[in-house]
Structures are given as C-alpha cells and as structure tokens.
Amino acid sequence: MSFSELSEQEIVRRESLKEIIKLGINPYPADEFKINSNSKELNENYDAEKNNFQDVIIAGRIMGRRIMGKASFVELHDSKGKIQIYLNRDVLCPTEDKTLYNIVFKKYLDRGDIIGIRGETFITQMGEVSVRAKELTILSKSIKPLPVVKEKDGKIYDAFTNPDLRYRNRSMDLIVNSHVKEAFIKRTKLTNSMREFLNNKEYLEVETPVLQPLYGGAAARPFKTYHNTLDTTLYLRIANELYLKRLIVGGFDGVYEFAKDFRNEGMSRFHNPEFTQMELYVAYKDYNWMMNLVEEMVEKIALDIHGTTKLTVGENTIDFKRPWKRYTMFEAIEHYTGIDISEMNEDELRKTAKSLEIDIDESMGKGKLIDEIFGEQCEGKLIQPTFITDYPVEMSPLAKKHRSKEGLVERFEAVCNGKEICNAYSELNDPIDQRERFESQLVLAKRGDEEAMMLDEDFLQAIELGMPPTSGLGIGIDRLAMIMTNSNSIQDVLFFPQMRPEKKAIVDDESKYTELGIAKEWVPIIQKLGFTNIEELKQANPNKLHQEMCGMNKKHKLGLVNPKIEDVKTWLE
C-alpha cells in the first residue's frame, strides 16, 4: 500500500510495529496462548473474601487506555464482555528493565491491539473487578485504527452507526458495536432450537444440490452459471423442494434441510439474493397438521431465545403463543378491501387491481394478480402471526387441489409483522396433475413471466413411482431472525449481506499532475491531502494547499524541497 493511501494514524501504527520488531518482540506470535478464564467469569464469580482467580490468563482487544505515570488502566474486550486491567510498572517489570511498560505499552500499543494478560483478580477502590497484570504478551498488533465511540453517563457518542459502512466492514462493526453480536447469537439459538425440535421428532437432516440442471420449487428468477467439464448450463437453486420430495418417494418419512438458496431478484431491507430457509417434508400429513407444527415450533423458538412468547418488534408487541389467527386468502382480501374476488375471472381481477391502484402488467395471469392484490392490500397489515390459507390453484403449481373447495389448493403462508415467514402445502402427489401444472407454467413463461417454473422431467418420473400424501414447509430463517432479534433490516441478521458496488473516487494518473509542473515526488502527497484528480485540485485554496504540503513534508520527515507559493498558484490556474 502506497504512502498516499495511508491515513496519518495508519502510518504511525506501522512505525510502532517496526519499533516493536526492533525490540525483538514478535507482534504476531505463532504459539498457542492458553487462556484459563474470561471477562464474564471474572466479573460474575470473583469473590474478594474467597480471594479466588489469583492466577488468571485472559486475552482480548484493547478498547481503551488511561495512562497515569507508572500506573495505567486498560479496558480489555473479549468474546464474553469486558474487564479492566490494571498495569503497575514495577509489577509488570520487576527488574531494572522497564522497557515493556515505559516503551512498548505506553508508546507502541494502541486501541485495537490484541494482548494476553496473566495476573491476579482484585477489586479497585471504585469497586470494579480488575486484573492486576504480572505478564503482558502482544498477540496481534493492529495497524488500522478503529472508530472512537465515546460513552458518558450511559450515553453513546460518535457511534459507528452508518449502515453502509457497518455492513461493508462487519469485522469492525462487531468490534466497535458489541451489541451487534447479540443478534447473531440469537440467530444461532433460533436455528439450534429449530433443529432440536425437528430432531426430537426423528426427522432426518439432509443435504441436496445447490447447483441444479433445472431450477424449481418456487416462483423466482435464478442465477445462471456454466460447468466447463460437463459443457452445460446450471442454476443456483431457488429452492430445494423437488429434491426433498424425491427422498420422500425413496422411503424417508420426514426430511429437512437448512438451505442456502439464491434468487436473482431485487434487493431491499427484506430481500437478499442469497438467503437461508429451512424446508421440511413429512409423509402421511397434510397442511392442517403442518399449521399446528409451525405454531408449536415457533412458540418454542421464542421461549428458547427470550423466555416468553411476547416480543417487542419495532412499535409492536407480537405474541407467538398458540393458537394463531387464520384467514383464507379470499377472506383476508375481502376483510381488508371490502371486495370479494373469489368468483372473478382474469379480466375482472385485472380491473380490480387497477381500481386499487396496484401496478400490474400483461404477463400476469390470474394467480399473479391475486398475489399482487393480497401483497399490496393485506400482507403489511398482518402484524400478529397469522395463517393465510387456501390459495387459488393458479398460484401454487406444486400444491394439492383442495379436498372440498373447487379452484383452490391446500396451501398456507404464515405472515408476521407484515411479511411472510413461511409457506406450506399439502403436497401434490398426482403425477398427471403435476405434469399439467408444469405445462401451464410453460405457457406463462412464453407470455414473459420470468418467475414461471420449468418442467422437471426427472422429478415427474420420481413421483410417478408413487409419493405418499405429504405436507411440506419452507420457513425463511432470515425473516424469522429479523423478528426474533427486533431487527429493522435483513442486513442486520446476515453477517455479510450482498452490497451494491462502492462508488470509487476518481484518481488521476501521475502524468496529469506533472503536466501542470508538479514534481512527481509530490503527487502522492497531494493525493493524500484529498486531491485525487485534477478537477478537485483546481478547486483548492493555493495558500492552504501550500501550508499543508509543507506541513506534511516536515511532519513525516520526507526530505522533499518545499514548493514556492507562486508555483502552487500556477498549478491551480
């Protein structure tokens, strides 16, 4: 990395790194550092009367220092929390050589450095549990400064809160904003709770292909890739449904998978192109049974994470206690719009959508129109967990026809906090009906529907062998995690969400500067001062630029010949 690309603090830290190495200290040791305690254990279990924890070894990151002559305090953060470290020069350096304290600690260590401490636990006069350091080991020298977040009287100042910067720099976000870790810990508790629930029912966790020759199992646009050896196009899966149902055909009574799926669609605070869902298929069950399972499972998850079924999500209090409210799709639309669409044909639905000022296009068939009406008029109003049942057959090419309601299928979605969190069917196991549904999807594709499903002949041949009556479920882990952690955006529950490309600053070539008469050795200095292109340079104040250039030359001992103010003015003409 060139000088012009480094901040002043980064330059200083690199110089400190060199000095540490000159002292014969390895700032990145390979040896195992055997810790025997952590901040949480010490803060919760130290007892002054028992005088326990008198030989502790802990490690963490320096997040604050208070240096007071021959005594100092360090705020050390580890994975469990934070602990205060007390350093006394003569305790840390009992011999005549005080280099470790006077030079290494006071001059060359910085906020963000990772250190190991061996010492004894005590309580300060201010009543704070602390560790009196007897040994200090540098474990990793940080050469990039952290944002400085200040806290006073319980209030946070200068917080690292810019969402774009946080998501692009998740490591820094986790270091500086310790509360961020809690959301991801809760997410892991969520999946652990769900997995425990399913395993206790003796369902088998499986894995199915991510790269698929045909995409299916959902209405979505896929990502396409190419396999050189096979000379064939492959797709990143949009769902794993069709593979899991083949396992049901093969004789498993219950299978599930936590799957990474990919959909080449828009991005928003509710959508990421790569997302996680859990899909479950159980033989000899129907969608009514699956609704009961979902209620039971999500209620358990809430209790496991929070100890209660009532959660605060934004301005709402959501209660996951069973039973949840249930509407048919047509009932929900009539409830929120006052319009009964149950007997409408495609033309009538199109007119209704337009009357409700819903954006539609000519490629949309009957099912898509109903979906748009529900999405625009109903979904956002469903705050408490609610089952929406009995969808039109046109919307659900993989669901079984309703046993008593003509034109509908046995399908439900659970909606909570205004968004779908799961989707489930009584699965279609009639191979002839399934083939006809796939063929209907091909017609929609020809009309321009990019989300229409492909005809999967291998899957059809599998269910022609005979698939038992089955209920299937897909539950969005990211959406459910948003609710369980009271997060406003899906990016807050994904460690590394997909981001739009950063807009990079325009950096002109060295030759454009030298054409103005600027010596080439001064170009990186001028760029470091923020003038990365000639257009920006021409806007500079010549007197201020001259002062900054001379100041940079002196401060960093660059040994360059300072330009004359007249020369600077000439560059900027």
N, C-alpha and C positions, 0 to 999 in steps of 0.2 A: 504494500500500500504506500503510495507516494505521500510526501510531506503535505501537499496541498489538500489531501483527502482526510487528514487527521485533525481533530479538534485540539485545542490547547491542552485540555486535560488528558487526552489520549497520548500526546507527546510526552507529557510529564510522567505518566504512568509507565510508558516504555523506558524512559530514563531510569525510573525507580527499579524496574525489572532488571536492567543491566547492572545497576549497583548491587542489587541483591545477589546476582550471579557472581559478581566480582568478589563478594564476601565469602564465596564458597558454599552458598546455600542454594539448593535445588528448589526452585519455586513451583515445580510440578513433579513431586516425588512419585515413584512407582510403587513404593512399599505399601502394604496394607496398613491402614490406620485403624487399630482395633478400639472402637468406642465401647463403653460399657454402660452408658446412660444417655438421657436426652433431656431437653428443657422441660417437657411435660412431667416426666417422672420426678425431676428435682423440685419443680415448683409445687407439685401436689403432695409429695411424700417426704420432703425433708423435715426433720423434727430436731429442733435445737437441743431439746432435753436428751434425746437418744444419741445426738451427735453422729448421725448416720451420713452416708455418702461423703466419706472423708478421703477417698481416692477415686475420683471420677475422671473419666476420659470422654470428652464430648467433642463434637466438630460442628462447624456451621459457618455461616457467612456474616462478616462484619457489616452491620447496618447502621452503626453509629459509634462515635468515639468522643470521650471527654478527657482531654489530656491536662493534668494538673501537676506539672513538675515531675516528681519521681513516683507519682501515683496516677493511675488512669482507670477509666471505666469503658467497657465495650459492650454494646448491645449485640448479642450473637443470636442469629436466627438459624434454626434447624428445621427439619421436616415436621416437628411436633409443636413448634411455637418459638418463643424467645426466652433468653436467660441473660442476666447481667454477669459480665466477667470483670473481676477486679484485678488489676495488674499493679503490683508494687515492684519498683525497680530492683530492690535488693533481694526480694523473694524470688523474682524471676531470674535474676542474675546474681547468685550468692557469692561469686568470685569477684576478682578485681575487674574482669572484663564485662562491661555494661553495654556492649555493642547491640545485643539483641533488643534491649529496651530503648536505649538512647538513640540508636541509629535505625535499626530495622523497623521496630514498631512505630516510633514517633515520626520518622521521616519517610519511610518507604512503603508502609502498609496503608491501604486506603479502604474506604467504604466499598463493599462488594467483594473484597478478598475472602477466600475460604481458609480458615485456620483450624488447627486442632489444639485443644487445651487439656492439660492434666492438672488437677488441683483438688482443693477441698471446699466443701459447701459450707456456707455460713449465712447469717442474716445481717445486713448492714444496719446502721443506726436509724436509717429511714424505713427499716422493716422489710427490705426487699431481699428475697432469696438470691444469692450470688455464688459464684465460684471464684475462689482466690487462686489465681494461676501460678503454678510452680514450673510448668513447662509450656512452651508455645511452639507449634510447628506450622510452618507455611505449607498449605496443601494445594493452593491454586491462586496465583496472582492474577487479579482481574485487570485487564488493560483497556476496558471500555467502561466509562463511568455510568452509574445508574441515575435515573431521575431522583431528585431530592424531594421526598414527600415529608412535610412537616406536620407534627401533631402537637397541639397545645390544649389543655383542659378538655381532652376528649374530642376535639375538633380536628379534622384533617385539612391541611392547606397544601396548595400546589400539587394536588393528587394527579397521578398518571391515569387520566380518565378518557383521553381521546380514543374512541372505539377503533378507528382505523389503525392507529399506532399500536394499540393493545393487541389486536388480532394478528397483525403482521409481526409483532415481537412478543410472542406468547411467553417465551422464557423470561424476558424482562418483566412482563405483566405478572407472572406468578411470583417473582422475587419481590417486587415492589408492593403489589396488592395481595397481601396474604389471604384475604377473604375469598379471592378467586378460586383458590384450591378447594374450598368447601363445596362449591358447585360440582366440581368433578369428582370429589369423594362421594357426594350424594348420588351422582350418576352411576358410579360403580356399585354403590349399595343397591340402587334400583335394579341393575342387571343381575346382581347376585341374588337378590330377593326373588326375582322372576325365575331365574334358573333353579333356585331351591324349590320353588313352588311346583315347577314342571317336573323336576327330577323326583320329587316326592310322589308324584302321580305315575312314576315309572315310564315317562315318555323319553324317547331316545334323542339326544342331541346329535345332529349330523352336519355334514358339510356337502355342499353342492357346487357346481361350476360357476365361477364368476365370468369366464369367457364362454359365450354361448353362440352356436351357429345361427340360432333364431332367437329373437327376443320375444318374451311373452309373460303372461301372468299379471299384467297391468296395462292401463291405457297411458302410455308415455312415449316420448321421443328418446331413442337410445343414443349412446356414444358408440361410434363405429371404429374398429381397428382392423389390422390385417396381419395374418400369420404367414410369414415368409416361407417356412418349410412346407406347410400344407397348401400354400397358394390359395388361401381362401379368406373371405371376409368373416370377421367375428364381431360380436357385440358384447359390451359390458352389460351384465344383467340389469334389468329394470325391476325384476322380482325373481324369487326362487320357487314360486308356486308349482310350476309344471313339473319340476324335478322332484319336489317333495311328494307330490301326489303319485308319482311313479313308484316311490318307496311304499306308499300305502298299497298300491296294486301288488307290489312284491311281497306283502305279508306283514309289514310292521303295523301295529295298531295305533301308535302315536309317535310322531316325529316332529322335531322343531329345530330351528336354526336361527342364530343371531347373524344376520347377513348384512354385508356392505353392498348396497345397491346404488345404481348410478342412473340419473335421468338428465338428459341434455335439454334442460328447460330453464326458465327464468330463475333469478336469484332474488331473495328477499329475506326479511328477518325471520320468515317461516320456512324458507326453502334453501337447501344447499344441494348442489348437483351430486355430491356423494353423501349418502345418509345411511343410518342403521335402522333396520327393522327386525323384529322377531316374528317369524312365521311358524305357525303350529297347525298340524293336521291330525285329526283323531277319527279313527274309523268307528262306524256304527253310532255316530252322534249327529245332531242337527244344529241349526243356528240358534234355536231356543236354548239348548244346552250350553252352547258356546257363550251366549249372553251372560248366563249365570256364572260361567267360569271367569269371564273377563271382570265382572263385578267383584268376585271373590279375590282374584289375583291382584287387581289394582288397589283394592281396600287393604290387602296385606302389605303391598309395597309402601303405601302411605304410612301405615303403622310401623313398619320396619325402619323407615327413614326418619319419621317425625314423632312417632309415639302417639299419633292422633290421626283421625280421618279428615279433620278440618285443617285446611291450608289457606294462608293468605297469598293470593296471586294478584299482583297489581293492587287494584282497589277492591277486589272481590274476595269473599271468603267462599272457598269451594269445599264441599263435603263429599268425600268418596264413600261414605257409609252406604251399604246396600239397603234397599233396592234403588236403582236409578230410574229416572223417568223414561218413558217410552212413547214415541210417536211413530206412526207410519210416515213415509216421505210425503205422501199427499196430505195427510193430516197436518204436518208441520207447515207445508206451504200454505194451506188454507188458513191455519192459525195465524200466521204472520202477514199474509197478504189479503186475506178475505176472499181469495179466488180458489174455486175448486177446479183443478186441472185434470182430474182423474179420467175424464172421458174425452179429453181433447186430442185431436189429431195433430200432425206436424205443423200444418199451416196455422191452426189455432194457437198452438204453443208459440210459434214464431211471432204472431201478433201480440200475444200476451207478454212475451219477453220485451218486445219493443214498447208496449204500453207502460211497462215497469222501468223503462229506460236502461235496459241491460244490453251491453254490447254483444252482438251475435254476428255470425257470417253464414254464407250459403252452404259451407261444408258441414255445418252442424245438423245431425239427424235428431230424431225425437229424443233419444236418451241424453244427448249432449245439451239440448235445450232445457230439459227438465233439470239437469245438473246445474246449469248456469243460473236458473231461477232460484233453486234451493241455495246455491252458494252465495248469491247476491242478497237474497231477501231473508234467509233463515239462519244460516250457519253462524254468523257473527253474533247472533242474539242468544245462542245457547251457551250459557255460562256454566251452569251446573252440569255434571256428567249426565248425558242423555243418549239413549239409543234411538237412532233413526232406522226404521225397518221397512221391508217390503218395497224394493226398488223396481222400477219398470224394467222389463226384460231387455230392452234396447241398451240399457246402461251397464249390463252385467253379463257378458258373454261366457263367463265361467261358473255362474251360479245356477242352481237347480230351480226349475219353474215352481211357483208357489203351489202348494197342495190344494188350495181352495180359492185362490184369487186369480182369475184369468188376467194374463198380460203382465203379471208381476213375478219376481223371483224371491227366494228366501235368502235375503241379504240384510245385514245391518252394518251401520257405522256408529261408533261411539264418538260423540262430539263433546268437547270440554273447553271452556274458556274461549269459545268462538272458533275452535279449529278441530278438524278430525284428528283423532288419536289412534283409531283402529278401524279395520274393515274386515268383515267376516261373511261367510256363506254357509248354506247347506250346499255342498259342492255338487256340481253337475257330474253325474257318472253315467249318463246315457250317451254312448259314443256317437250315435246317429244324430241326436240333437246337438251334441257338441260340434260335430263337423258342420252342421248347418249354421250354427252361431259363428264359427270361424269364417265361413263363406260370406256371411252378412258383413263381417268386419272388413273383408277384402273389398266389398262394394263401397264401404265408407272410405277406405284408403284411396280408391280410384276417384272419389269425389274431392280428395285433397286433405282428408283427416290424417295428419301426421302421427296421431296417437293411436290409430286403429291397430288392432293386434294382427300378427301374422298367423298363417295356418301352419301349425306344428304337426307334421305327419307322424313323427316319432311318438309324440305324446298321444295322438289319437290311437295309434297302434297299441300303446300301452293300456289305455282304458278299454280298448276292445277285448283285452284279456279278461276284463271284469274288475271294476273297482267297487269296493263295498260302500254303502252310504257313509259319507264322510263330512265332517264340518271342518272348515279351515279358517284361520285367523292370521291377519297381518297387523302388528301393532308398532307404531312409529316410536322408536326409543328416544330420538332427539326431541320430538314434540312432547312426549310424556316427561322427559327430563326437564324441559323448559318449565312445565307446570310444577313439578316436584321441587324445583330449585328457585321458583319465582324469578325466572329469567325472562327478560323482555325480547331477547333475540336468540335465534338458533346458534348464532356465532358464540354466544356465552356458554353453551354446553358442548361445543366442539373445540378440542384443543387447537386444531389447525384448520379453520374454515377456509373454503375457497375464497380468494380475494381477486378483485379486478386488478389488472396490471397497474403498477405505480407510474405516475407521470414523472419522468426523469427530467432533471434540469438540462437545458441545452448547454453543452460545453464545447466552446470553440477550440480549434486546433492552435497549437503554439504559433504557427506561421502567421495567423491573423493578428496576433499581438506584435510580433516582430516587425510586421509591415508598417506598424504605427511608430516604430523606432524604439520599442521596449526591448531591453536586453533579455535574452531567452531565460537567463537565470532568475529573472524577476517574475516570469509568467506564473509559476506555481504559487508564488507568494500572493500575487494579485488575485488569482483564482481562489486561494484560501480565504482571502478577505471577502469573498462572496461575489466577485465579478467574474463569473464563469464564461461569459460571452461578451463580445464587443458591444452589443446593444446595451447591456447593463453597465458596462464600463463607461460608456459615453454619458450616462446619467449621473455619474459620480461627482461629488464636490471635490475639485482638484486639491484644495488645501487639506481637507480631511484625509483624502487618499494618500497624499504625500506624508502626512503625520503618521498614518497607520503603517505605511510601508517602512518608514524609518524606525518606528517603534518595534515592528516585527523583527527587523534586522538586528536591532540591539538586544532585544529580549532573548532571542534564540541563538545569539552569537553566530550569525550566518556568515559574517565576514564579507558581505557584499558592499559595493560602492553605492552609497545612497544617491538617488536621482535628485536633480535640481527641481525646484518647484516650477520653473519655466518649462522644463521638459515634460512634466506631468500635464501642465496646461496644454501643451502642444498635442499630447496624445488624445486629449479629450475634445479637441476642436472638431 
